[in-house]
């Protein structure tokens, strides 16, 4: 019996043992099935991914070219230093110590306990930590920054990547929550943790060579990558300024050679190396879909350092100039590499003529003498002789609407600060191009537009004549006056001077305010402002009362506000570009063609069929303004021509516009010592063509801030701008200013 009992116990134990073994085998089989069938593809992909080393290949921006094919901005080959995430995180030394310890142990590494492994790593760690610190110090020295700055850059890189990784994990959890899946997710390393990140840009060749040698001594920590930097060949150049046709007080046969620093910088603009939130929102490098999938845009913006057009044409044509990165994937097990080559950005040909731009910039430069307070100016007594006056000029091709030049002073940098700028810092800021971004009351420059609008609306006959009695309101002699109805002119009127009422030709040439007060009053504010907008005023940085605001003026019968709009005063401001474009529209007979900075982009957006007779009368008035002795663009005291430009045909209008109070800050401490209200802006707008033929070819607008009378101050600048067109071959002229040789670039760097 005892024997049988023992046998039963043995069999029972075998059954239990077999059941346990079967259960274990079943669990292993299920787990194996999970790994091979359910999770097999995912795990295999993860394993494959760990064998891939991905690297983005830099692209380069397209060139900015001027209308003659000259390079305005281009990428030049350069070098950047990039660091790994472990180095930025401060974990490279420990990772390197562990790798060395593992290699030294060989096959025995697997037999060591975790404590034993940590002990071996700890023994090596001080040496590698010292190397890590030395590398960071070398990087700082080679980059020319302090050790503190370099460490700050490393922290910024690590923090940025950690934030990205956390965002990815959060997104994964959100997706799993929405699907009702387990939230037990182990964060996986993101792409950025395996990539190198630029920490120093535009390295000298010698520095790049030295750092490249260090990359072998510090594996996985640093890498020198091919890159590019933005270069503007016209950043520094020399230009010869002829002075034989300047006003008599500064006229000389000896030309002036000016070193121009940044003459096209305000137009071309610049790129920045850091991305902003608006960039990432508009075009991110990675975009995560609702299902958690990630789409890559190799032309998109990455957090941290990335080159982006910041201002000027670099910003305006960012999407075309920007290229697509390439991509390299290298297998660690076979060293095989797959490459997707980068695609460079497109070249963009601008309408700007670089040499013309420099010449116009030189005409505005205070060193040339035309934009500093001079004895012949009718300037505020608060300004001293020699004070520099901010100015702007823009040239538009009438036929195409293309902008040939758009210059502004002061310029950024030392050259702009060296002149005697008398205004406060805000007013003399060099950060904007006044030709495009600053707006001013247009003054009398709007008078041709007012007449054409009045004829189009049928409120005035083309040949109608208007009496000038000195003041528009019969009961008031101190408001809405003609500019000659003042004590200095013995309260004269144009009717007294001419012996009768004025037609549009004389009213334009003499700039009679009463004529245009009359037309403005007949039109009303709402219709006049609508026409201003059709001419393009208030559409590119200026301000014209809305239809609603203008209607309120009409409803309240605010005649002073109505008539003020007719001479470019009141709630209206324009940019010089808007003014030049409006005059170009007049020359085209009503064809609206917005100005463009790109060759071939000009287009007609609307056609307003102005009466050819009305347009002809306007041009006749503008021509008389220059050629007739009574014209406001004819001569200065002493007989000097206001616009000195022989051999060409000029149609012009001057304007003197009330300006906001001028703050004087002579010591540039940011605190104004004096505020004056009699420093008007000086305007001049012109159409110009060759002497042979009667067709205007270019429209020009010039403004000199706080320059006083438009004729005396802005007129001579207009002459210099026209002579620049002759020098560059756009106009024939009389041969005295034929096209000069190519300018010398890159002088005195």
C-alpha positions as CSV (number, residue, x, y, z in Angstrom):
1,X,0.0,0.0,0.0
2,X,2.8,2.3,0.9
3,X,4.5,1.7,-2.4
4,X,1.2,2.5,-4.4
5,X,0.7,5.6,-2.3
6,X,4.3,6.8,-3.2
7,X,3.7,6.1,-6.9
8,X,0.5,8.1,-6.8
9,X,2.3,11.0,-5.2
10,X,5.0,10.9,-7.8
11,X,2.5,10.9,-10.7
12,X,0.6,13.8,-9.0
13,X,3.8,15.8,-8.8
14,X,4.6,15.1,-12.5
15,X,1.1,16.3,-13.4
16,X,1.5,19.5,-11.4
17,X,5.0,20.1,-12.8
18,X,3.8,19.5,-16.4
19,X,0.9,21.8,-15.8
20,X,3.2,24.5,-14.5
21,X,5.6,24.0,-17.5
22,X,2.6,24.1,-19.9
23,X,1.4,27.3,-18.3
24,X,4.8,28.9,-18.6
25,X,5.1,27.7,-22.2
26,X,1.7,29.1,-23.0
27,X,2.6,32.5,-21.4
28,X,5.9,32.5,-23.4
29,X,4.1,31.6,-26.6
30,X,1.5,34.4,-26.1
31,X,4.3,36.9,-25.3
32,X,6.2,35.6,-28.4
33,X,3.1,36.0,-30.5
34,X,2.6,39.5,-29.2
35,X,6.2,40.4,-30.0
36,X,6.3,38.8,-33.4
37,X,2.7,39.3,-34.6
38,X,1.1,42.2,-32.8
39,X,4.0,44.4,-31.9
40,X,6.5,42.9,-34.3
41,X,6.4,45.5,-36.9
42,X,6.6,48.4,-34.4
43,X,9.5,46.8,-32.5
44,X,11.3,46.0,-35.7
45,X,10.8,49.5,-36.9
46,X,12.2,50.9,-33.6
47,X,15.2,48.6,-33.9
48,X,15.8,49.6,-37.4
49,X,15.5,53.3,-36.4
50,X,18.2,52.9,-33.9
51,X,20.5,51.7,-36.6
52,X,19.8,54.8,-38.7
53,X,21.6,58.1,-38.2
54,X,19.7,60.9,-39.7
55,X,21.2,64.2,-40.7
56,X,19.6,67.2,-42.4
57,X,21.6,68.7,-45.2
58,X,21.6,72.5,-45.4
59,X,20.0,74.4,-48.3
60,X,20.8,77.9,-49.4
61,X,18.7,81.0,-50.1
62,X,18.2,82.2,-53.6
63,X,20.0,85.4,-54.8
64,X,18.4,88.8,-54.8
65,X,19.4,90.5,-58.1
66,X,18.8,94.0,-59.3
67,X,17.1,94.7,-62.7
68,X,20.5,94.6,-64.5
69,X,21.4,91.3,-63.0
70,X,23.8,92.6,-60.3
71,X,23.9,90.6,-57.1
72,X,22.3,92.4,-54.2
73,X,22.4,89.5,-51.7
74,X,23.6,86.0,-51.9
75,X,24.7,83.0,-49.8
76,X,28.4,82.4,-49.5
77,X,29.9,79.1,-48.3
78,X,30.5,79.1,-44.5
79,X,30.9,76.7,-41.6
80,X,28.9,76.2,-38.4
81,X,29.7,74.3,-35.3
82,X,27.0,71.9,-34.1
83,X,26.7,70.0,-30.8
84,X,24.9,66.9,-29.8
85,X,21.9,66.8,-27.4
86,X,24.0,64.9,-24.8
87,X,26.6,67.6,-24.7
88,X,24.0,70.3,-24.5
89,X,22.3,68.4,-21.7
90,X,25.6,67.9,-19.8
91,X,25.3,64.1,-20.2
92,X,28.0,63.5,-22.8
93,X,30.8,62.8,-20.3
94,X,28.8,60.1,-18.5
95,X,27.6,58.5,-21.8
96,X,31.2,58.5,-23.0
97,X,32.6,57.0,-19.8
98,X,30.0,54.2,-20.0
99,X,30.9,53.4,-23.6
100,X,34.6,53.2,-22.8
101,X,34.0,51.0,-19.7
102,X,31.8,48.7,-21.7
103,X,34.4,48.4,-24.5
104,X,37.2,47.7,-22.0
105,X,35.1,45.0,-20.2
106,X,34.3,43.2,-23.5
107,X,32.2,40.1,-23.1
108,X,32.4,40.2,-19.3
109,X,30.3,43.4,-19.2
110,X,27.2,41.2,-19.3
111,X,28.3,39.3,-16.2
112,X,28.8,42.4,-14.1
113,X,26.1,43.6,-11.8
114,X,24.6,47.1,-12.2
115,X,26.5,48.2,-9.1
116,X,29.8,46.9,-10.6
117,X,29.1,48.6,-13.9
118,X,28.3,51.9,-12.2
119,X,31.6,51.6,-10.2
120,X,33.6,51.2,-13.4
121,X,31.8,54.2,-15.0
122,X,32.4,56.3,-11.9
123,X,36.1,55.6,-12.1
124,X,36.3,57.0,-15.6
125,X,33.8,59.8,-15.2
126,X,36.1,62.6,-13.8
127,X,38.4,62.4,-16.7
128,X,35.6,62.6,-19.3
129,X,33.9,65.4,-17.3
130,X,37.1,67.4,-17.4
131,X,37.2,66.8,-21.2
132,X,33.6,67.9,-21.5
133,X,34.4,71.2,-19.7
134,X,37.5,71.7,-21.8
135,X,35.5,71.3,-25.0
136,X,32.9,73.8,-23.9
137,X,35.7,76.3,-23.1
138,X,37.4,75.8,-26.4
139,X,34.1,76.3,-28.2
140,X,33.6,79.6,-26.4
141,X,37.1,80.8,-27.3
142,X,36.7,79.9,-30.9
143,X,33.3,81.5,-31.2
144,X,34.6,84.7,-29.5
145,X,32.0,84.6,-26.7
146,X,32.3,84.2,-22.9
147,X,32.1,80.8,-21.2
148,X,28.9,82.0,-19.6
149,X,27.4,82.8,-23.0
150,X,28.4,79.4,-24.4
151,X,26.9,77.5,-21.4
152,X,23.7,79.6,-21.8
153,X,23.5,78.5,-25.5
154,X,23.9,74.8,-24.5
155,X,21.2,75.1,-21.9
156,X,18.9,76.8,-24.4
157,X,19.4,73.9,-26.9
158,X,18.8,71.2,-24.2
159,X,15.7,73.0,-22.8
160,X,14.2,73.5,-26.3
161,X,14.6,69.8,-27.1
162,X,13.2,68.7,-23.7
163,X,10.2,70.9,-24.4
164,X,9.7,69.3,-27.8
165,X,10.0,65.8,-26.3
166,X,7.5,66.6,-23.6
167,X,5.1,68.0,-26.2
168,X,5.4,64.8,-28.2
169,X,4.7,62.7,-25.1
170,X,1.7,64.8,-24.2
171,X,0.3,64.4,-27.7
172,X,0.7,60.6,-27.6
173,X,-1.1,60.5,-24.3
174,X,-3.9,62.6,-25.7
175,X,-4.3,60.3,-28.6
176,X,-4.2,57.2,-26.4
177,X,-6.8,58.8,-24.0
178,X,-9.1,59.5,-26.9
179,X,-8.8,55.9,-28.1
180,X,-9.2,54.4,-24.6
181,X,-5.8,52.8,-24.7
182,X,-3.4,52.3,-21.8
183,X,-1.5,55.4,-20.7
184,X,1.5,53.4,-19.6
185,X,3.8,54.8,-22.4
186,X,7.6,54.9,-22.1
187,X,8.8,58.1,-23.8
188,X,10.9,57.4,-26.9
189,X,13.8,59.6,-27.9
190,X,12.7,62.2,-30.5
191,X,14.5,63.0,-33.7
192,X,16.2,66.1,-32.2
193,X,17.9,64.0,-29.6
194,X,19.8,62.2,-32.3
195,X,20.7,65.2,-34.4
196,X,23.4,67.8,-34.1
197,X,22.4,71.4,-33.3
198,X,24.1,74.6,-34.5
199,X,25.7,76.6,-31.7
200,X,28.2,78.8,-33.5
201,X,27.7,80.2,-37.0
202,X,29.8,81.6,-39.8
203,X,33.1,80.2,-38.5
204,X,36.4,81.3,-40.1
205,X,38.1,78.5,-42.2
206,X,40.9,78.2,-39.7
207,X,38.5,77.8,-36.8
208,X,36.4,75.3,-38.6
209,X,39.6,73.2,-39.3
210,X,40.6,73.3,-35.7
211,X,37.1,72.3,-34.5
212,X,37.0,69.5,-37.1
213,X,40.1,67.9,-35.5
214,X,38.4,68.2,-32.1
215,X,35.4,66.2,-33.3
216,X,37.6,63.1,-33.6
217,X,38.8,63.6,-30.0
218,X,35.3,64.2,-28.7
219,X,33.2,61.6,-30.6
220,X,29.4,62.3,-30.6
221,X,29.9,65.8,-29.0
222,X,30.7,68.2,-31.8
223,X,30.6,68.4,-35.5
224,X,31.5,71.1,-38.1
225,X,28.8,71.4,-40.8
226,X,28.9,73.1,-44.1
227,X,26.7,76.2,-44.1
228,X,26.3,79.6,-45.7
229,X,26.1,83.2,-44.7
230,X,24.2,86.1,-46.4
231,X,26.4,88.6,-48.2
232,X,25.5,92.0,-49.7
233,X,28.1,93.0,-52.2
234,X,26.7,96.6,-52.2
235,X,27.0,96.9,-48.5
236,X,30.0,99.3,-48.9
237,X,30.7,101.2,-52.1
238,X,32.0,104.5,-53.4
239,X,30.2,107.0,-55.6
240,X,31.3,110.2,-57.2
241,X,28.8,113.1,-56.8
242,X,29.0,115.9,-59.3
243,X,28.5,119.3,-57.7
244,X,28.6,121.6,-60.7
245,X,24.8,121.9,-60.9
246,X,24.0,122.4,-57.2
247,X,22.6,125.7,-55.9
248,X,25.1,128.5,-56.2
249,X,26.0,128.6,-52.5
250,X,27.5,125.1,-52.6
251,X,28.3,124.8,-56.3
252,X,31.8,123.6,-57.3
253,X,33.5,122.0,-60.3
254,X,35.2,119.5,-57.9
255,X,33.2,116.3,-57.5
256,X,32.7,114.7,-54.1
257,X,33.6,111.1,-53.6
258,X,31.4,109.5,-50.9
259,X,31.9,106.2,-49.2
260,X,28.3,104.8,-49.0
261,X,27.8,102.3,-46.2
262,X,24.4,100.5,-46.3
263,X,23.0,102.4,-49.2
264,X,20.8,99.5,-50.3
265,X,20.4,97.8,-46.9
266,X,17.1,99.4,-46.0
267,X,15.6,98.0,-49.3
268,X,17.3,94.6,-49.5
269,X,16.8,94.0,-45.8
270,X,18.3,91.3,-43.7
271,X,17.9,87.8,-42.4
272,X,17.7,86.7,-38.8
273,X,18.9,83.4,-37.3
274,X,16.3,82.7,-34.8
275,X,12.7,81.5,-35.3
276,X,9.8,83.2,-33.8
277,X,6.4,81.8,-32.8
278,X,4.8,83.3,-35.9
279,X,7.2,81.5,-38.1
280,X,6.5,78.1,-36.5
281,X,2.8,78.7,-36.7
282,X,2.9,79.6,-40.4
283,X,5.2,76.9,-41.6
284,X,6.5,74.4,-39.1
285,X,9.2,71.8,-39.9
286,X,7.0,69.1,-38.2
287,X,3.2,69.2,-38.2
288,X,1.4,66.7,-36.0
289,X,-2.0,65.5,-37.3
290,X,-5.0,64.7,-35.1
291,X,-4.2,61.0,-35.3
292,X,-0.7,61.6,-34.0
293,X,1.1,61.1,-37.3
294,X,3.9,63.6,-38.1
295,X,4.4,65.3,-41.5
296,X,7.8,66.7,-42.3
297,X,8.2,69.9,-44.4
298,X,11.9,70.1,-45.3
299,X,11.4,73.8,-46.1
300,X,9.7,74.5,-42.8
301,X,11.0,76.4,-39.8
302,X,12.6,74.7,-36.9
303,X,12.7,75.9,-33.4
304,X,15.9,77.6,-32.3
305,X,18.3,78.7,-35.1
306,X,17.0,79.0,-38.6
307,X,17.6,81.7,-41.2
308,X,14.5,83.8,-42.0
309,X,14.0,87.0,-44.0
310,X,13.6,89.6,-41.3
311,X,12.9,92.8,-43.2
312,X,13.0,94.4,-46.6
313,X,12.9,92.3,-49.8
314,X,14.4,89.4,-47.8
315,X,11.2,89.3,-45.9
316,X,8.8,90.1,-48.7
317,X,10.1,87.3,-50.9
318,X,10.9,84.9,-48.1
319,X,8.9,81.9,-49.5
320,X,10.6,82.1,-52.9
321,X,14.1,82.7,-51.6
322,X,13.9,79.9,-49.1
323,X,15.0,76.5,-50.2
324,X,14.3,72.9,-49.1
325,X,16.8,71.0,-46.9
326,X,18.2,67.7,-47.9
327,X,18.3,64.6,-45.8
328,X,20.9,61.9,-45.2
329,X,20.2,58.5,-43.5
330,X,23.3,56.4,-42.7
331,X,23.1,52.8,-41.5
332,X,25.3,52.0,-38.5
333,X,25.5,48.3,-39.4
334,X,26.5,48.7,-43.0
335,X,27.6,52.4,-43.4
336,X,25.2,52.6,-46.4
337,X,23.8,56.0,-46.9
338,X,20.6,57.3,-48.6
339,X,20.6,61.0,-49.6
340,X,17.9,63.4,-50.6
341,X,19.8,66.4,-52.0
342,X,18.8,69.9,-50.9
343,X,16.9,72.2,-53.2
344,X,18.1,75.8,-53.3
345,X,15.8,78.7,-53.1
346,X,14.8,80.6,-56.2
347,X,16.6,83.7,-57.4
348,X,14.4,86.9,-57.3
349,X,15.1,89.8,-59.7
350,X,14.1,93.1,-58.2
351,X,13.1,96.2,-60.1
352,X,15.7,98.2,-58.2
353,X,18.8,99.5,-60.1
354,X,21.6,99.2,-57.5
355,X,23.8,102.0,-59.0
356,X,20.8,104.3,-59.3
357,X,19.8,103.5,-55.8
358,X,23.3,104.5,-54.5
359,X,23.3,107.7,-56.5
360,X,19.9,108.7,-55.2
361,X,21.0,107.8,-51.7
362,X,24.1,110.0,-52.2
363,X,21.9,112.9,-53.3
364,X,20.0,112.6,-49.9
365,X,23.2,112.3,-47.9
366,X,23.8,115.3,-45.7
367,X,27.5,115.4,-46.9
368,X,26.2,116.3,-50.4
369,X,24.8,119.5,-48.9
370,X,21.2,119.4,-50.1
371,X,19.6,117.9,-47.0
372,X,21.2,120.1,-44.4
373,X,19.8,123.5,-43.4
374,X,21.0,126.0,-45.9
375,X,20.8,129.8,-46.2
376,X,18.4,129.6,-49.2
377,X,15.9,127.4,-47.3
378,X,12.7,128.9,-45.7
379,X,13.3,126.9,-42.6
380,X,12.2,127.2,-39.0
381,X,14.3,129.6,-36.9
382,X,14.7,126.7,-34.4
383,X,17.0,124.9,-36.8
384,X,20.6,125.9,-37.2
385,X,22.6,126.1,-40.4
386,X,24.1,122.6,-41.1
387,X,21.5,120.7,-39.2
388,X,20.8,117.4,-41.0
389,X,17.2,116.8,-42.3
390,X,15.8,113.3,-42.7
391,X,14.7,112.8,-46.3
392,X,13.4,110.3,-48.8
393,X,13.1,109.8,-52.6
394,X,11.4,107.2,-54.8
395,X,11.5,106.7,-58.5
396,X,8.7,104.7,-60.3
397,X,8.7,103.6,-64.0
398,X,5.5,105.0,-65.3
399,X,4.8,102.3,-67.9
400,X,5.4,99.3,-65.7
401,X,4.9,100.6,-62.2
402,X,8.3,99.2,-61.2
403,X,10.2,100.9,-58.5
404,X,13.7,101.8,-59.6
405,X,15.0,103.4,-56.4
406,X,13.7,104.1,-52.9
407,X,16.2,105.9,-50.7
408,X,15.9,107.3,-47.2
409,X,18.0,109.0,-44.6
410,X,19.3,108.7,-42.0
411,X,20.9,105.3,-42.6
412,X,21.6,102.8,-39.9
413,X,25.1,102.8,-38.4
414,X,27.8,105.3,-37.9
415,X,27.2,107.1,-41.2
416,X,23.7,108.0,-40.3
417,X,24.6,109.1,-36.7
418,X,27.6,111.2,-37.8
419,X,25.5,114.0,-39.3
420,X,24.0,116.7,-37.2
421,X,20.5,115.3,-36.6
422,X,18.6,117.8,-34.5
423,X,15.5,115.8,-33.9
424,X,14.8,113.3,-31.1
425,X,15.8,109.7,-31.5
426,X,12.3,108.5,-32.4
427,X,12.0,111.0,-35.2
428,X,15.5,110.3,-36.7
429,X,15.3,106.6,-36.4
430,X,17.1,104.8,-39.2
431,X,15.2,101.6,-38.8
432,X,12.6,102.5,-41.4
433,X,12.8,103.4,-45.1
434,X,11.0,106.7,-45.2
435,X,10.2,106.3,-48.9
436,X,8.1,103.3,-48.2
437,X,7.2,103.3,-44.5
438,X,6.8,106.9,-43.3
439,X,3.7,108.9,-44.1
440,X,3.2,112.7,-44.2
441,X,0.5,115.2,-45.1
442,X,0.9,115.6,-48.9
443,X,0.2,119.3,-49.1
444,X,-0.2,120.8,-52.5
445,X,1.0,117.6,-54.3
446,X,-2.6,116.4,-54.4
447,X,-3.8,119.3,-56.5
448,X,-3.6,117.5,-59.8
449,X,-5.6,114.6,-58.4
450,X,-8.3,117.0,-57.0
451,X,-8.8,118.5,-60.5
452,X,-9.0,115.2,-62.3
453,X,-11.5,113.9,-59.7
454,X,-13.6,117.0,-60.0
455,X,-13.7,116.7,-63.8
456,X,-14.6,113.0,-63.6
457,X,-17.4,113.8,-61.1
458,X,-18.7,116.6,-63.3
459,X,-18.4,119.3,-60.7
460,X,-16.1,121.5,-62.8
461,X,-15.7,122.1,-66.5
462,X,-12.3,121.3,-67.9
463,X,-11.8,125.0,-68.9
464,X,-13.5,126.5,-65.9
465,X,-11.8,129.5,-64.3
466,X,-11.9,130.4,-60.6
467,X,-11.4,133.8,-58.9
468,X,-8.7,133.9,-56.2
469,X,-9.7,136.4,-53.6
470,X,-7.1,135.3,-51.0
471,X,-9.5,133.5,-48.7
472,X,-12.2,130.9,-49.4
473,X,-14.7,132.0,-46.7
474,X,-16.0,135.5,-47.3
475,X,-16.6,136.2,-43.6
476,X,-13.1,134.9,-42.5
477,X,-9.8,136.2,-43.7
478,X,-7.7,134.1,-41.3
479,X,-8.7,130.6,-42.4
480,X,-8.6,128.7,-45.7
481,X,-6.3,131.3,-47.2
482,X,-4.2,131.2,-50.4
483,X,-0.5,130.9,-49.6
484,X,0.2,134.4,-50.9
485,X,-2.5,136.0,-48.9
486,X,-0.1,136.9,-46.0
487,X,1.7,139.9,-44.7
488,X,5.0,138.9,-46.3
489,X,3.3,139.1,-49.7
490,X,1.2,142.2,-48.8
491,X,-2.0,140.1,-48.7
492,X,-1.9,139.6,-52.4
493,X,-4.2,137.4,-54.5
494,X,-3.6,135.5,-57.8
495,X,-6.5,137.4,-59.4
496,X,-4.8,140.7,-58.7
497,X,-1.5,139.4,-60.0
498,X,-3.0,137.9,-63.2
499,X,-5.8,140.4,-63.8
500,X,-8.6,137.8,-63.7
501,X,-9.7,134.3,-62.7
502,X,-7.4,131.4,-63.1
503,X,-7.7,128.3,-65.4
504,X,-6.3,125.0,-64.2
505,X,-3.0,125.5,-65.9
506,X,-2.1,128.7,-64.1
507,X,-3.7,127.5,-60.9
508,X,-1.5,124.5,-61.0
509,X,1.7,126.4,-61.8
510,X,1.0,129.1,-59.2
511,X,-0.4,126.5,-56.7
512,X,-3.4,128.6,-56.0
513,X,-5.2,127.3,-52.9
514,X,-8.5,129.0,-53.6
515,X,-8.9,127.1,-56.9
516,X,-8.6,123.7,-55.2
517,X,-10.6,124.8,-52.1
518,X,-13.4,125.4,-54.5
519,X,-13.2,122.1,-56.2
520,X,-12.9,120.2,-52.9
521,X,-15.9,122.0,-51.6
522,X,-17.9,121.0,-54.6
523,X,-16.8,117.4,-54.4
524,X,-17.4,116.9,-50.7
525,X,-15.2,114.8,-48.4
526,X,-16.7,111.5,-49.3
527,X,-16.2,111.7,-53.0
528,X,-12.8,113.3,-52.8
529,X,-11.5,110.6,-50.3
530,X,-12.8,107.9,-52.6
531,X,-10.8,109.3,-55.5
532,X,-7.7,109.6,-53.3
533,X,-8.0,105.9,-52.6
534,X,-8.4,105.2,-56.3
535,X,-5.1,107.0,-56.9
536,X,-3.6,104.7,-54.4
537,X,-3.2,107.1,-51.5
538,X,-3.7,105.5,-48.1
539,X,-3.2,102.0,-49.5
540,X,0.5,101.5,-48.8
541,X,1.1,103.0,-45.4
542,X,-0.6,106.3,-45.7
543,X,-4.0,107.2,-44.3
544,X,-7.1,108.6,-46.0
545,X,-10.4,109.0,-44.1
546,X,-12.7,106.1,-44.6
547,X,-16.0,106.5,-46.5
548,X,-17.8,106.6,-43.1
549,X,-15.6,109.3,-41.7
550,X,-15.7,111.4,-44.8
551,X,-19.5,111.1,-44.9
552,X,-19.7,112.5,-41.4
553,X,-17.7,115.5,-42.5
554,X,-20.2,116.0,-45.3
555,X,-23.2,115.5,-43.1
556,X,-22.0,118.1,-40.6
557,X,-21.2,120.5,-43.4
558,X,-17.7,120.9,-42.0
559,X,-16.5,123.1,-44.9
560,X,-13.1,123.8,-43.3
561,X,-12.3,120.1,-43.1
562,X,-13.6,119.6,-46.7
563,X,-11.5,122.3,-48.3
564,X,-8.4,121.4,-46.2
565,X,-8.5,117.9,-47.8
566,X,-8.3,119.7,-51.2
567,X,-4.8,121.0,-50.5
568,X,-3.5,117.9,-48.8
569,X,-4.0,119.0,-45.2
570,X,-6.2,117.6,-42.5
571,X,-6.7,113.9,-41.8
572,X,-4.7,112.6,-44.7
573,X,-1.1,111.3,-44.9
574,X,0.7,109.6,-47.8
575,X,4.0,107.8,-48.2
576,X,6.4,109.1,-50.9
577,X,5.9,105.8,-52.8
578,X,2.1,106.4,-52.8
579,X,2.7,110.0,-54.1
580,X,5.0,108.9,-56.9
581,X,2.6,106.1,-57.9
582,X,-0.3,108.6,-58.0
583,X,1.6,110.9,-60.4
584,X,2.4,107.9,-62.5
585,X,-1.3,107.1,-62.8
586,X,-1.9,110.7,-63.9
587,X,0.7,110.3,-66.6
588,X,-1.0,107.0,-67.7
589,X,-4.3,108.8,-68.1
590,X,-6.1,107.0,-65.3
591,X,-4.7,103.5,-65.6
592,X,-4.1,102.2,-62.0
593,X,-1.0,100.1,-61.7
594,X,0.2,99.4,-58.1
595,X,4.0,99.9,-57.7
596,X,6.0,96.7,-57.6
597,X,9.6,95.8,-56.6
598,X,9.9,92.9,-58.9
599,X,10.6,92.9,-62.6
600,X,7.7,91.8,-64.7
601,X,5.1,91.9,-61.9
602,X,3.5,95.2,-63.0
603,X,-0.2,94.9,-63.6
604,X,-3.2,97.1,-64.3
605,X,-5.9,96.8,-61.6
606,X,-8.3,99.4,-62.8
607,X,-8.8,102.0,-65.5
608,X,-10.4,105.3,-64.8
609,X,-11.1,107.0,-68.2
610,X,-10.0,110.5,-67.4
611,X,-10.7,113.1,-70.0
612,X,-7.6,113.3,-72.3
613,X,-8.1,117.1,-72.3
614,X,-8.2,117.2,-68.5
615,X,-5.0,115.2,-68.3
616,X,-3.3,117.4,-70.9
617,X,-4.3,120.5,-69.0
618,X,-2.8,119.0,-65.8
619,X,0.5,118.2,-67.5
620,X,0.6,121.7,-69.0
621,X,0.1,123.2,-65.6
622,X,2.9,121.0,-64.1
623,X,5.1,121.9,-67.0
624,X,4.5,125.6,-66.5
625,X,5.4,125.2,-62.9
626,X,8.9,124.5,-64.0
627,X,9.3,126.6,-67.1
628,X,7.4,129.8,-66.3
629,X,8.8,132.5,-64.1
630,X,5.7,132.4,-61.9
631,X,5.9,128.6,-61.4
632,X,6.6,127.4,-57.9
633,X,9.3,125.0,-59.4
634,X,11.0,127.6,-61.5
635,X,13.6,129.6,-59.6
636,X,14.9,130.5,-56.2
637,X,16.0,133.9,-55.0
638,X,19.0,135.0,-56.9
639,X,17.7,133.3,-60.1
640,X,19.1,129.7,-59.6
641,X,16.8,127.1,-61.1
642,X,14.9,125.1,-58.5
643,X,15.3,121.9,-60.5
644,X,18.6,121.9,-62.3
645,X,18.3,119.2,-65.0
646,X,19.3,120.3,-68.5
647,X,18.4,118.2,-71.5
648,X,15.3,116.6,-70.1
649,X,11.7,117.5,-69.8
650,X,10.2,118.0,-66.3
651,X,6.6,118.3,-65.1
652,X,6.7,119.1,-61.4
653,X,4.7,120.3,-58.4
654,X,6.1,121.5,-55.0
655,X,4.3,121.1,-51.7
656,X,4.8,122.6,-48.3
657,X,2.9,120.5,-45.7
658,X,2.2,121.3,-42.1
659,X,4.1,118.9,-39.9
660,X,3.7,117.7,-36.3
661,X,5.6,119.6,-33.7
662,X,9.4,119.1,-34.1
663,X,11.3,118.1,-31.0
664,X,14.8,119.4,-30.8
665,X,17.4,117.2,-29.0
666,X,20.9,118.5,-29.8
667,X,22.7,116.5,-27.1
668,X,20.9,113.3,-28.1
669,X,20.1,112.4,-24.5
670,X,16.6,111.4,-25.5
671,X,15.1,114.5,-23.9
672,X,14.0,117.4,-26.1
673,X,15.2,120.8,-25.2
674,X,12.6,122.6,-27.4
675,X,9.5,121.9,-29.4
676,X,8.6,124.0,-32.4
677,X,5.5,124.0,-34.6
678,X,6.7,126.0,-37.6
679,X,8.9,123.4,-39.2
680,X,6.9,122.3,-42.3
681,X,7.8,119.3,-44.5
682,X,9.1,120.1,-48.0
683,X,7.7,118.1,-50.9
684,X,8.4,117.9,-54.6
685,X,6.8,115.5,-57.1
686,X,7.7,115.3,-60.7
687,X,7.3,113.5,-64.0
688,X,10.3,113.4,-66.2
689,X,11.1,112.3,-69.7
690,X,13.6,113.0,-72.5
691,X,13.6,116.4,-74.1
692,X,12.6,114.9,-77.5
693,X,9.0,113.9,-77.2
694,X,6.4,114.8,-74.7
695,X,5.8,111.5,-72.8
696,X,6.8,111.3,-69.2
697,X,8.8,108.1,-68.4
698,X,9.4,108.3,-64.7
699,X,7.5,109.5,-61.6
700,X,9.5,110.8,-58.7
701,X,8.6,112.0,-55.2
702,X,11.0,113.7,-52.8
703,X,10.4,114.8,-49.2
704,X,12.7,116.6,-46.8
705,X,11.4,116.5,-43.3
706,X,11.0,119.9,-41.7
707,X,12.7,121.5,-44.7
708,X,10.3,124.3,-45.0
709,X,9.3,125.4,-48.5
710,X,9.0,122.6,-51.0
711,X,10.6,124.5,-53.9
712,X,13.7,125.8,-52.2
713,X,14.5,122.6,-50.2
714,X,13.0,119.6,-52.0
715,X,13.3,121.0,-55.5
716,X,17.2,121.0,-55.7
717,X,17.1,117.4,-54.4
718,X,14.7,116.5,-57.2
719,X,17.2,117.9,-59.6
720,X,19.9,115.7,-58.2
721,X,17.6,112.6,-58.5
722,X,16.9,113.4,-62.1
723,X,20.6,113.8,-62.8
724,X,21.1,110.4,-61.3
725,X,18.7,109.0,-63.9
726,X,20.7,110.6,-66.6
727,X,24.0,109.3,-65.2
728,X,22.6,105.8,-65.3
729,X,21.3,106.0,-68.8
730,X,17.6,106.2,-68.1
731,X,17.4,109.6,-69.7
732,X,19.4,111.2,-72.4
733,X,20.2,114.6,-70.9
734,X,22.5,117.1,-72.5
735,X,25.6,114.9,-72.3
736,X,27.1,116.5,-69.2
737,X,26.1,113.6,-66.9
738,X,26.4,110.6,-69.2
739,X,26.4,107.2,-67.7
740,X,29.4,106.6,-65.5
741,X,31.5,103.5,-65.0
742,X,30.5,100.8,-62.7
743,X,30.8,101.8,-59.1
744,X,33.6,100.3,-56.9
745,X,32.1,97.9,-54.4
746,X,33.4,96.7,-51.1
747,X,35.7,99.6,-50.5
748,X,37.3,100.3,-47.1
749,X,35.8,97.4,-45.3
